[in-house]
Amino acid sequence: MEFQTVSHASMVVRHRGVELLVDPWLVGSCYWRSWWNFPEPAPELLASLQPNFIYLTHLHWDHFHGPSLRRFAPHTNVIVPKLPTTRRMVEDLQWLGFNNVIELGHGQSLALGGGMEITSYQSGTSSDSTLVISDGRTTIVDANDCKLFGHALRQVSKRFPNIDFVLRSHSSATPLPYCIDSYPTRFSDVRAPQEYAEEFARFAFTLNVRYAIPFASNHCYLHRDTIRFNALAMDPQRVNDHTNREAERLGLRTRSVLMASGSRWSDRDGFAITPISYSQRDAYIEHLLVKYHDKLERAYTEEAATEPDVEAGLDYFNGLFASLPPRALAGRALDFRIQVEVSGKTTKRFLLDFGNRKIETDAPTPSDAVTVRTPARVFNDCCRLRMFSTWSASKRLGVSVPPDMNLSTLSRFLSLLDLYELGQLPLRNNVRGRALTQRLLRWREVVDLGSYIWQSRTHKGFKIADLYPLPNPTQRDAGA
């Protein structure tokens, strides 16, 4: 077996004539010119890709990238996680022209040929999945953005006790807290960049892997609205150094290895690493700004000329409100208001009153409402394509939070958008046969969620990394 990193979250695995390509974002940008590959894959690497199978871990565009997928023949076998309440991934692939789409349920395996087998594990309320690839001798866990922990993670480690590689993201893909106007003064202690490095290391240590590969955060920001977020990224070098220092301190076997685009490993020859200097990141970004100057300028011009689609906005949010549970059932959980300010050629405001299921346009902003600002081009696409789930990752939004309010209101708003677009609202969708079957397979998540809530409320200074207790080196050495 051999595998090669291709781009941000894309890798290709080859074994005995079978080629599996994972999450191909290969060309261009993502999220309305916000995200760009860092570094970009070489043309010769892209030309070498001839996959028999493509696996897409989830719906976000840096993993499910339409322009990149269109480079491959419609008859290519595309494999996706089986989501409980929607066939959205299948339907979107069919819209792109693919006619051989396979859904894998939670914990389900699929033999690809030549002794290579994959297993999919889903987690959370979004579409995230972890992919395990094995040929019987080498095991690769591509965790990317799927943050398994607790019993759900032990399900993987029990089935695959000798994991050679884990690949995992290590930087922020949410607007919280970085897109908030008052972030530096009010929320700078929420999800500080260094926390992502700690989570990455502890995840790898929990699985006792041989090699941990910083992955799925290999991008930069070029759009003028988001370029500032480059300063907050946790780059792979810092993650790599932190992981190796901690492993050495604890006496663990895990080692982090930087595998920039084009790097490979094979069971015959070991590592062949493409060199990259992350200290030159700023210079590379400047190079990309020059290279893509014309594309970025065209995007700015188009955004400035785009009118907010009021009809599409009302249609989307009225549909969302109709899907919500009755007030008697929801209680005060939905008693909040969000002001969405949409700017382009003109500016429109949508005041979303979730408690009363009411929308007002161009109303004054109440003092108790969170204000979310976004370009009309972005807003229109999200409404028409039902893709607000990509909005938060894009960071193409700005947020104002009232002085006496925490982040829970904004979190609930973004979560409701995800639940609605993934068919988990209305709630009756969750008691249909497909949903019940998949939920039963994923029962461990319920236990893990309870553990998370308990720890976050009872442990002072709780951080996500605390979900991965540091291992006992003596026990690990004995079992290695």
C-alpha positions in Angstrom: 0.0 0.0 0.0 1.0 3.6 -0.6 -0.7 6.9 0.1 0.0 10.4 -1.0 -1.3 13.7 0.2 -2.8 15.7 -2.6 -4.2 19.0 -1.2 -5.9 20.6 1.9 -7.9 17.5 2.9 -7.3 15.2 -0.1 -5.3 12.1 -0.2 -4.9 9.2 -2.6 -4.4 5.6 -1.6 -3.1 3.0 -4.0 -2.9 -0.8 -3.5 -2.7 -3.6 -6.1 -4.2 -1.7 -8.9 -7.0 0.0 -6.9 -6.9 3.8 -6.4 -9.0 5.5 -3.8 -9.2 9.4 -3.8 -10.5 11.1 -0.7 -12.1 14.6 -0.5 -10.8 16.0 -3.8 -10.6 19.8 -3.6 -8.0 20.0 -6.3 -8.4 23.3 -8.1 -9.5 26.9 -7.5 -11.0 28.2 -4.3 -13.8 27.4 -1.9 -16.5 29.4 -0.2 -16.8 32.4 -2.5 -13.1 33.0 -3.0 -12.4 32.8 0.7 -10.3 29.5 1.0 -7.4 28.5 -1.2 -5.2 25.5 -1.1 -1.9 26.0 0.8 0.2 24.9 -0.9 -1.5 24.2 -4.3 -1.0 20.7 -5.7 1.4 20.4 -8.6 -0.2 20.0 -12.1 1.6 16.7 -12.6 0.2 15.3 -9.4 -3.3 16.2 -10.4 -2.7 14.7 -13.9 -1.6 11.4 -12.3 -5.0 10.8 -10.5 -7.0 8.0 -11.9 -9.3 6.8 -9.1 -11.5 3.8 -9.2 -13.2 5.1 -6.1 -13.8 8.5 -4.5 -14.8 8.9 -0.9 -16.3 12.1 0.4 -16.2 12.5 4.1 -18.9 15.2 4.3 -20.8 18.0 2.6 -18.5 21.0 3.2 -17.1 22.4 0.0 -13.4 22.0 0.9 -14.2 18.2 0.9 -17.2 18.0 -1.5 -15.9 20.4 -4.3 -18.0 20.4 -7.4 -15.4 21.9 -9.8 -12.9 19.2 -8.8 -15.3 16.3 -8.9 -16.3 17.3 -12.5 -12.7 16.4 -13.5 -13.7 12.7 -13.1 -15.9 10.4 -15.3 -19.5 10.2 -14.3 -19.2 6.4 -13.9 -16.6 6.7 -11.2 -17.7 5.0 -8.0 -18.3 7.6 -5.3 -18.8 6.6 -1.7 -20.4 8.7 1.0 -21.5 8.2 4.6 -25.1 7.2 5.0 -26.7 10.2 6.8 -29.7 9.3 9.1 -32.3 11.7 7.8 -31.3 12.8 4.3 -29.8 11.5 1.0 -28.5 14.9 0.4 -25.0 13.8 -0.5 -26.3 11.2 -3.0 -28.7 13.7 -4.6 -26.0 16.4 -4.9 -23.7 13.9 -6.6 -26.4 12.9 -9.0 -27.0 16.5 -9.8 -23.3 16.7 -10.7 -23.8 13.7 -13.0 -22.4 10.8 -11.0 -24.4 7.6 -11.5 -22.6 5.1 -9.2 -23.0 6.4 -5.7 -22.6 4.1 -2.7 -23.8 5.0 0.9 -21.9 3.4 3.8 -23.7 3.1 7.1 -22.0 3.7 10.4 -19.4 1.1 11.0 -20.0 -0.5 7.6 -17.1 -1.8 5.5 -16.6 -2.0 1.8 -14.0 -4.1 0.0 -12.5 -2.2 -2.9 -10.4 -5.0 -4.3 -6.8 -6.2 -4.0 -7.3 -6.7 -0.3 -8.0 -3.0 0.4 -11.1 -2.3 2.6 -12.6 0.9 3.9 -14.9 1.5 6.9 -17.0 4.6 7.6 -17.8 6.0 11.0 -20.2 9.0 11.4 -20.5 11.4 14.2 -22.3 14.5 15.3 -25.4 16.3 14.0 -23.6 17.4 10.8 -22.5 15.1 7.9 -19.0 14.4 9.3 -17.4 11.0 8.9 -14.1 9.3 9.7 -12.7 6.9 7.1 -10.6 3.9 8.0 -8.5 2.3 5.2 -6.7 -1.0 5.6 -5.1 -3.7 3.6 -4.7 -6.1 6.5 -1.2 -4.9 7.3 -1.4 -1.1 7.2 -4.2 0.9 8.7 -4.9 4.6 8.0 -7.5 6.6 9.9 -8.6 9.8 8.1 -10.4 11.6 10.8 -10.2 15.0 9.0 -13.0 17.2 10.6 -14.8 14.3 12.4 -14.0 14.7 16.1 -14.8 11.3 17.6 -14.1 10.9 21.3 -15.1 8.6 24.2 -17.0 5.5 23.4 -17.3 6.4 19.7 -13.6 6.6 19.3 -13.1 3.4 21.3 -15.3 1.6 18.8 -12.7 2.4 16.1 -9.7 1.5 18.3 -11.2 -1.8 19.3 -11.8 -2.8 15.7 -8.5 -1.5 14.6 -6.1 -1.9 17.5 -2.9 -1.3 15.5 -3.3 2.0 13.7 -0.3 3.2 11.7 -1.5 6.6 10.6 -4.0 9.2 11.7 -4.7 12.3 9.6 -6.7 15.1 11.3 -7.5 18.7 11.1 -5.9 21.2 13.4 -7.3 24.7 12.9 -10.6 26.6 13.1 -13.4 26.0 10.5 -16.1 27.9 12.4 -16.9 31.6 12.8 -16.8 31.2 16.6 -15.2 33.2 18.0 -13.0 34.8 15.3 -15.8 36.4 13.2 -17.2 38.3 16.2 -16.4 42.0 16.3 -15.5 41.9 19.9 -13.4 38.7 19.7 -10.1 40.2 20.8 -11.5 41.8 24.0 -14.5 39.5 24.9 -13.9 36.1 23.5 -10.1 35.7 23.0 -10.1 32.8 25.5 -12.6 30.8 23.5 -11.0 28.2 21.3 -7.5 29.8 21.3 -5.4 28.5 18.3 -3.0 26.6 20.6 -6.0 24.4 21.7 -6.2 22.8 18.3 -2.6 21.6 18.5 -3.3 20.1 21.9 -6.5 18.3 20.6 -4.6 17.0 17.6 -1.8 15.5 19.8 -4.1 14.0 22.3 -6.3 12.4 19.7 -3.3 10.7 18.2 -2.0 9.6 21.6 -5.4 8.1 22.5 -5.2 5.9 19.4 -1.5 5.1 20.1 -0.7 5.6 16.4 2.7 5.3 14.9 2.4 8.5 12.8 0.2 11.5 13.2 -0.2 13.7 10.0 -1.5 17.3 10.4 -4.1 17.4 7.7 -7.4 19.0 6.5 -6.3 22.5 7.6 -3.9 23.1 4.7 -5.5 26.2 3.3 -5.1 30.0 3.5 -7.4 33.0 3.1 -7.1 35.4 0.2 -10.5 37.3 0.0 -10.2 40.7 1.5 -13.0 39.9 4.0 -11.2 36.9 5.4 -7.5 37.4 4.8 -7.0 38.5 8.4 -7.8 35.0 9.6 -4.4 33.8 8.3 -2.9 35.3 11.5 -5.1 33.0 13.6 -4.4 29.7 11.8 -2.6 27.0 13.6 -0.1 26.0 10.9 1.1 22.4 10.5 4.6 23.1 11.7 3.5 24.3 15.1 1.1 21.3 15.4 3.9 18.9 14.4 6.4 20.4 16.9 3.9 20.4 19.8 2.9 16.7 19.1 6.5 15.5 19.0 7.5 17.4 22.1 4.5 16.0 24.1 5.1 12.4 22.8 8.8 12.6 23.9 7.9 14.1 27.3 5.3 11.3 27.9 7.5 8.5 26.5 5.0 7.6 23.7 5.7 6.0 20.4 3.7 8.4 18.3 5.5 10.8 16.0 4.1 13.6 13.9 5.2 13.9 10.3 4.6 16.9 8.0 3.3 15.7 4.6 2.7 18.7 2.4 1.0 18.2 -1.0 2.9 15.5 -3.0 4.4 13.8 0.0 4.0 10.0 0.0 4.5 6.9 2.1 4.7 3.3 0.9 5.1 0.0 2.8 8.1 -0.7 0.6 10.0 2.6 0.6 8.7 4.5 3.6 8.4 8.3 3.5 9.2 10.6 0.6 8.5 14.1 1.8 7.9 17.2 -0.3 9.9 20.0 1.4 8.0 23.1 2.5 9.0 26.0 4.7 6.0 27.1 6.7 8.0 30.1 7.9 7.6 31.4 4.4 3.8 31.2 4.5 3.3 35.0 4.3 5.4 35.2 1.2 3.5 32.3 -0.4 0.2 34.1 0.3 1.5 37.3 -1.3 2.4 35.2 -4.3 -1.1 33.8 -4.5 -2.6 37.2 -4.2 -0.7 38.3 -7.3 -1.5 35.1 -9.1 -5.2 35.3 -8.5 -5.6 39.1 -8.5 -7.9 39.2 -11.4 -10.2 36.4 -10.1 -10.4 38.2 -6.7 -11.2 41.6 -8.3 -13.9 40.0 -10.5 -15.4 38.5 -7.3 -15.4 41.9 -5.5 -17.1 43.5 -8.5 -19.8 40.8 -8.7 -20.4 41.0 -5.0 -20.8 44.8 -5.1 -23.4 44.5 -7.9 -25.5 41.7 -6.4 -28.9 42.5 -5.0 -30.1 40.6 -1.9 -32.7 38.0 -2.9 -35.5 38.9 -0.5 -37.9 36.2 -1.9 -35.3 33.5 -1.5 -34.5 34.6 2.0 -38.1 34.6 3.1 -38.7 31.3 1.5 -35.7 29.7 3.2 -36.5 31.1 6.7 -40.2 30.5 6.5 -39.3 26.9 5.7 -37.0 26.7 8.6 -39.6 28.2 11.0 -42.2 25.7 9.7 -39.8 22.8 10.6 -39.3 23.9 14.2 -41.0 22.0 17.1 -44.0 23.7 18.7 -43.2 26.3 21.3 -44.7 24.1 24.0 -42.0 21.5 23.2 -39.1 23.9 22.5 -39.6 26.0 25.6 -37.2 28.9 25.9 -34.5 27.2 23.9 -35.8 29.0 20.8 -36.7 32.3 22.4 -34.1 34.5 20.6 -33.8 36.9 17.7 -31.2 37.2 15.0 -30.8 40.1 12.6 -29.3 39.1 9.3 -27.9 42.1 7.4 -27.3 41.4 3.7 -25.2 43.8 1.7 -24.5 44.2 -2.0 -25.9 46.7 -4.4 -28.4 47.5 -1.7 -28.7 46.4 1.9 -31.6 44.3 3.3 -32.2 43.2 6.9 -34.0 40.1 8.0 -35.1 40.1 11.7 -35.6 36.4 12.6 -37.8 36.0 15.7 -37.5 32.3 16.5 -39.7 32.5 19.5 -42.7 33.8 17.6 -41.7 32.2 14.2 -41.9 35.7 12.6 -39.7 37.5 10.0 -39.5 41.2 9.6 -37.6 42.9 6.8 -35.7 46.2 7.3 -36.7 46.4 10.9 -34.5 48.3 13.4 -32.1 46.0 15.2 -33.4 45.2 18.7 -30.9 45.5 21.6 -31.2 41.8 22.5 -30.6 40.5 18.9 -27.3 39.1 17.6 -26.5 40.8 14.3 -24.9 38.7 11.5 -23.6 40.5 8.4 -22.9 38.8 5.1 -22.6 39.7 1.4 -25.7 39.3 -0.8 -23.8 36.9 -3.1 -23.2 34.5 -0.2 -26.6 34.9 1.3 -28.4 34.3 -2.0 -26.5 31.1 -2.7 -27.0 29.8 0.8 -30.8 30.4 0.5 -31.2 29.0 -3.0 -29.0 26.0 -2.6 -29.9 25.4 1.1 -26.2 25.5 2.0 -25.9 27.7 5.1 -24.0 24.7 6.5 -21.0 26.0 4.3 -21.5 29.6 5.4 -20.0 29.2 8.9 -16.9 27.5 7.5 -16.4 30.2 4.9 -16.0 32.9 7.5 -17.8 35.2 5.1 -19.7 36.8 7.9 -19.3 39.3 10.6 -21.1 39.1 14.0 -22.1 41.6 16.6 -23.1 40.2 20.0 -24.9 42.4 22.6 -22.7 43.3 25.5 -24.5 41.1 28.1 -24.8 38.0 25.9 -22.6 35.0 25.5 -22.1 32.8 22.4 -24.9 30.3 23.0 -27.5 32.2 20.9 -25.3 32.3 17.8 -24.4 28.6 18.3 -28.0 27.7 18.5 -28.8 29.7 15.3 -26.0 28.0 13.3 -27.0 24.6 14.7 -30.6 25.0 13.6 -29.4 25.8 10.0 -27.4 22.6 9.9 -30.3 20.5 11.4 -32.8 21.9 8.9 -30.5 21.4 5.8 -29.7 17.8 6.9 -33.3 16.9 7.3 -33.2 16.5 11.1 -36.0 19.1 11.3 -38.9 18.5 11.4 -38.3 16.2 14.3 -40.6 13.5 12.9 -37.9 12.8 10.3 -35.8 11.3 13.1 -38.3 8.4 13.8 -38.4 7.0 10.3 -36.8 3.6 9.6 -33.6 4.9 8.0 -33.0 7.4 10.8 -33.7 4.9 13.6 -31.5 2.3 12.2 -28.5 4.6 11.8 -29.1 6.2 15.2 -29.1 2.8 16.9 -25.8 2.0 15.3 -24.5 5.3 16.7 -25.8 4.9 20.3 -22.3 5.6 21.7 -22.7 9.3 20.7 -25.5 9.8 23.2 -23.3 8.5 26.1 -20.4 10.7 24.8 -22.7 13.7 24.6 -23.8 13.2 28.2 -20.1 13.0 29.3 -19.2 16.1 27.4 -22.0 18.1 28.9 -21.2 16.9 32.4 -17.5 17.7 32.0 -18.0 21.1 30.4 -20.3 22.2 33.3 -18.5 20.7 36.2 -14.8 21.0 35.3 -13.4 24.5 35.7 -11.4 25.6 32.7 -12.7 22.6 30.6 -11.3 22.4 27.1 -12.1 20.1 24.2 -8.7 18.5 24.6 -9.8 17.2 28.0 -12.0 14.7 26.2 -8.8 12.9 25.3 -7.1 12.0 28.7 -3.4 11.7 28.4 -2.4 8.0 28.3 -0.3 6.1 30.8 3.0 5.5 29.0 3.8 2.4 31.0 0.6 0.7 30.0 1.0 1.8 26.4 4.6 0.5 26.2 3.4 -2.9 27.5 0.7 -3.1 24.9 2.7 -1.8 21.9 
